[in-house]
Amino acid sequence: MYFDYAVVLTLTLIGIVLLAGLMGLQKLLAPSNPFARKLMPYECGEPPTGNAWINFNVRFYLIALVFVIFEVEVAFIYPVAAVYLDWVRRGQRWFALSEILIFLLILFVGLIYVWVKRDLEWVKKVPD
Amino acid sequence: MQAWLDSLIARGAFGPHPSPDLIYGAAIAIACALVLFLVAVPFASIVTWVERRVWARIQSRIGPNRVGPNGFLQWLADGFKHICKEDVVPAEADAPLFRLAPYLVVLAFILPWAVMPFASSLILADLNIGILYITAVPALTVIGILMAGWASNNKWSLIGGIRSAAQIISYEIPAGLAIFPVVLMTGTLSMQGIIRAQGWAPDRWFLFANPFCFVAAVILFISGLAENNRTPFDLPEAESELVAGFATEYSSMRYLFFFMAEWGNMFIAAAIVVTLFLGGWQFPAIVQSPRLMNLLQLATFMLKCLFLVFVSMWIRGTLPRVRIDQMMSLCWKYFVPISFINLLGTAVWVAIFPDGNRFTQWLMLSFGVAVVLLFLARVVAFTRRARMELYFHPTI
């Protein structure tokens, strides 16, 4: 058990070493000649206008909110799905099935709610 | 791996008084380094050359053919060129975040290799939550890309980063839901467990186990394309509108890291589909020697994965880019409800046939074969009609 997770940790460490090695090689080989005009933000050759840290469109936040709800749901279904076959084999199939059904139904109602509220529309029509 | 090491220690291969922790640590480090340096990094590099050659063929061009035989060493030349370039950090960027972002993206590409099931005994760590791990870890990409887009202090980067984050998180839902049919049928989350539940023959693959699985496999593959920002879903780096998306301000190694991760993730997405639906490394037991058997299984797994990688190159070479509203509605209005129905349908199916249904497997297999034959017939028909405008010789 710990052995398997030690592998994951070691892989992370070796990955970091690989990245650090490549960056170190780059530091050794690459030139470094920064000057003010080179360090300007790239806006297709035009002088940049203003800062880029601006408020962006709210629909990205909506997508992120809907995502959080459904991702948590996906995480919750994993254990249920993993033991489902055991329950079926033990003859409690309709009980297990109805539990999954109830859980999914609640979430499906959520999806329908978001849909009806038109939060899934990328281009929203403003009511006249 | 642990059992094998234990047997070696018991046989006295490491001297009379071995220290198990030291041996474990050394073995793990060597195995991880081998997988990383012999499979992951070379794959992510060489596939750039393969992809450029494949596109060139599709678009009646020649592609890179100067460095090495048929341009094979192009990937090495590109990598070396990137190492020798100046690493520019814009003056107004958030420097620590700007420097950190590519590392996160590459780590998200390196970590899934820990549970990559190459063969029946070639796997770094057969975690009992393998499939959850392999879908959870790549989510680090979102953080990296969002960080890159925001820290660059560039409008192209910001739009690219936010778009990419929205796209990746959206398609994680159908991809996550498309895994459940297989988990319901096997009752395990371990990669090896899922592959062992399938057989080497296509009729025992989960792709053909029931109609829901077939749909789930298609959804999983398309979501994989979208999660890796591949065409037709490459909006985050749409060159014609966003310069290079979140990577606009990046140069040198950091730029290379982003694209190494992107190309490497193609293999990981393909490997997930192969493990879950295409039988993984399953190969008929025609030889006795376990070593030879493992090699054959490794070849089977790699060939299946590379075929799917080739299909994604093929798609990239032929399809135009979709619009962002089309992409979002495809995810939320089609894939998510269909995945829900899939999940439910498989639950009912497993309740009725806990051990699978041979008749449906054969029916689905013949359906799959019919689809492939129809497709090939159309390819042949269109190829006959097409006029060759280039001297078509694959090894120019």
Interface residues (C-beta under 8 A of the other chain):
Chain A: F3 D4 Y5 A6 V7 V8 T10 L11 T12 I14 G15 I16 L18 L19 L22 M23 L25 Q26 K27 L29 A30 P31 S32 N33 P34 A36 K38 L39 M40 P41 Y42 E43 C44 P48 N51 A52 W53 I54 F56 F60 I63 A64 V66 F67 F70 E71 V74 I77 Y78 A81 A82 V83 Y84 L85 D86 V88 R89 R93 W94 A96 L97 I100 L101 L104 L107 F108 L111 W115 L120 E121 W122 V123
Chain B: M1 Q2 Y24 G25 I28 A29 A31 C32 A33 V35 L36 F37 V41 H82 I83 C84 K85 E86 D87 V88 V89 P90 A91 E92 A93 Y103 V106 L107 I110 L111 W113 A114 L124 A125 D126 L127 L132 Y133 W150 S152 N153 N154 K155 W156 S157 L158 I159 I162 A165 A166 I169 S170 E172 I173 G176 L177 F180 V183 L184 M185 T186 G187 T188 L189 V243 T248 E249 S252 M253 F257 I324 D325 M328 S329 W332 K333 V336 P337 F340 L343 L344 A347 V348 V350 A351 P354
